[in-house]
Each structure stands twice: as C-alpha cells, then as structure tokens.
Amino acid sequence: MRIDQLVPAFHRGDAIGDEAVELQDFFRRTGAESEIYCLTRDRGLEGESRLFADFPSPAAEDVTILHFALPSPLTKGLIGLPSRKAVVYHNITPPEFFEGTSPEMVRIARLGREELASLQPHVGLGLADSEYNRLELEALGFRNTHVFPLFVDFGRYERPANAFVEGLFRDGRTNILFVGRVAPNKKIENLVKAAFYYKKYISPLVRLVVVGKTTTFPSYFEAVSRMADEFFLKPEEVQFLGHVPDDELYALYRAADVFLSLSEHEGYCLPLVEAMIFDLPVVALAAAAVPYTLGEAGILVKDARPEGVAELIDIIVRDAGLKLKLVDAGRRELARIKAFPRQAFLEARIAELREGRGR
C-alpha cells in the first residue's frame, strides 16, 4: 500500500514540512510505501522529496494526503486521482485582512478558499490542526473531520539558547515578546499601542520585541514602524528583529517577561506552544484558533484596548504568584498536547478511509 503526501512547497524547518516528514516516518514504520511530492522545495531536500511532475498514478486502495494552506495545481491533481483522498487543513487567512495592503494576497486567499471548497465532494477524510480549522472544514460540508494537532518537535527546543543575546535583553526593562511575521492579521499596530501606553502610564523601562519576517507586506511594516516613531517610541523600545536563528529565538523567549498576541486570525499559532515550553506567561486576544491552542495556559482578553492590555501585563510582571500559576498552567497544557495519541489516531483514521467509512 502507498500513503503519499502532497505539499505545494517543501521547506526545511517549516511547520508543514516538519509534519509531512513526521507522518512519512510513521507510515513507513507501519510498512507502507510513502513519499512526499511537492511543486517546489528547498535546496538540499531533493533526497527527501520528489517533484509532483513525477507522481505515479496510485491504485484505488492507496491513500493520498494533501497538506492544504494555499492554492496550487495540487488541488486539481488530487481531485483526479483514483486513490482514497484526505486533506490536512492548515488554514488560509481570510482575504479581508489583506484589503488595502496587498491585492495579490487578497486574490490568493480568495482562490485558496475556493479551491478548498472544491475538494469537499472528493475527500473522505478531513484533518485539521485545530478545532477552529476543523469547524471551517465542517462548515464547507467536509465529512469525517477530526482535529489532528500540529506536530511539534519538542526535542528541538532542548538545544542551548544564545547566552549573549539573552544577556543583552536582561537589562531591567519589561520585555514584551511577539513571534510571527509582520502581517495585517497579526495586528502589530495594537502591540505598538500597548507598548506606548505601558511606557507613558506605567514605566518607561519597557521593550516590545517582534520576531518574524518583515518583508512579506512592506507597506504594512512601514506603517507600523511609522506609528512607533509617531508615538515617540525609541528603537530600543520597539524592536523588529525579523527572522532570527533558533538559538537567538530561544534566548528571547527566556529573556521575555510576557508573550503578547493581539492577532485577529490564527489557524493554530505555534508560538503560543513555544511560550509554554519556555515557561513564559501568555496574554492573547481570544480570536480564531487562539483559545483552542492556548487552552487554560494563559490569559485571554476580549479586546485589544491598550490600557487594559498594558495594565494586565504590569500585574503579571509584579505578581510572582500569578506568574507562577500561569507557568504551571502552561506546563499542564503542554502535557496534554504531548499526550495526544498521534500514531493510534492516524492508524484508525487511515483504516476508516481505506474501508470507505469516511464517505
């Protein structure tokens, strides 16, 4: 039996790519033939993947899984296959978040959601990495939908942090950390507003640190940078660090006082789990998948008003007992995530799919 995976772009260190590799290893351990097919891939991954142009037609009893996060020719390719078909849905940001910023992303997001809907009559199993994403599949009419949490390589976070970077940021300031690309749905402007309020009304010793790609939406990045300047926030008070190596990222998690997310749309939000790993208290807007991923591990806020967010951060920083409770809650949530029976779950779902019970 073959169980193949289709991934539009296969990247090293990417959440979808890492999950595809983990699934491939599992399928091969069960005795199935399993390959990862992609349209593009990072240099050096030629031995770990094959191009979709070379994809051999599967048999009716085989299984083909599409990781869906953006529109691509793989959508039509999957529909035309004779095999049992499944989709792993990693979410598509709604197009309205990009209006006025990127017409191309508006087009891509709309097309992606149309392509996702087109898969519904042809797919016997819909997996989603959060309950939020599963509900989207269900709303589109997908049958046999389940939550299959995003694969997290916990061993990766056991590597040493960069001691020099950690020391630089342990300078007496309150460090507010956000990890994620600078994109309109992340609402970086609300993080800047919260930092401004904290500086003006609570303490001048504050620093907002944003780690994530800044080049995807240049006009949006320019706008939030200009806002910081207009609020008279100095470069040492609002830092956009872009993408950083893992050891520096771990150092920033260790040096931070609070992880703050005011994002209005997340399909899963892996940085919330990373904050738990580093015993970092979390304050997050209760939007999209965030409540499902965070669970009881942090404080959810209903709105992003800067005064409320900044005052809450100050309470956490000053109240050692509350901080300890949040850290303990994060550890319990991590234990729950780690306890998910991934292999038994997959075996049951693949068996259902092959027997036709998902149709």
Stockholm file with secondary structure:
# STOCKHOLM 1.0

chainA/1-359         MRIDQLVPAFHRGDAIGDEAVELQDFFRRTGAESEIYCLTRDRGLEGESRLFADFPSPAAEDVTILHFALPSPLTKGLIGLPSRKAVVYHNITPPEFFEGTSPEMVRIARLGREELASLQPHVGLGLADSEYNRLELEALGFRNTHVFPLFVDFGRYERPANAFVEGLFRDGRTNILFVGRVAPNKKIENLVKAAFYYKKYISPLVRLVVVGKTTTFPSYFEAVSRMADEFFLKPEEVQFLGHVPDDELYALYRAADVFLSLSEHEGYCLPLVEAMIFDLPVVALAAAAVPYTLGEAGILVKDARPEGVAELIDIIVRDAGLKLKLVDAGRRELARIKAFPRQAFLEARIAELREGRGR
#=GR chainA/1-359 SS CBEEEEEEEECTTCHHHHHHHHHHHHHHHTTCBCCEEEEEECTTCGGGCEEGGGCCCCCTTCEEEEEESSCCTHHHHHHTCSSEEEEEECCCCCGGGGTTTCHHHHHHHHHHHHHHHHHGGGCSEEEESSHHHHHHHHHTTCSSEEECCCCCCGGGGGSCCCHHHHHHHCSSSEEEEEESCCCGGGCHHHHHHHHHHIIIIICSCEEEEEESCCSSSHHHHHHHHHHHHHTTCCTTTEEEEESCCHHHHHHHHHHCSEEEECCSCCSSCHHHHHHHHTTCCEEEECCTTHHHHHTTSSEEESCCCHHHHHHHHHHHHHCHHHHHHHHHHHHHHHHHHHTSCHHHHHHHHHHHHHHTTTC
#=GC SS_cons         CBEEEEEEEECTTCHHHHHHHHHHHHHHHTTCBCCEEEEEECTTCGGGCEEGGGCCCCCTTCEEEEEESSCCTHHHHHHTCSSEEEEEECCCCCGGGGTTTCHHHHHHHHHHHHHHHHHGGGCSEEEESSHHHHHHHHHTTCSSEEECCCCCCGGGGGSCCCHHHHHHHCSSSEEEEEESCCCGGGCHHHHHHHHHHIIIIICSCEEEEEESCCSSSHHHHHHHHHHHHHTTCCTTTEEEEESCCHHHHHHHHHHCSEEEECCSCCSSCHHHHHHHHTTCCEEEECCTTHHHHHTTSSEEESCCCHHHHHHHHHHHHHCHHHHHHHHHHHHHHHHHHHTSCHHHHHHHHHHHHHHTTTC
//
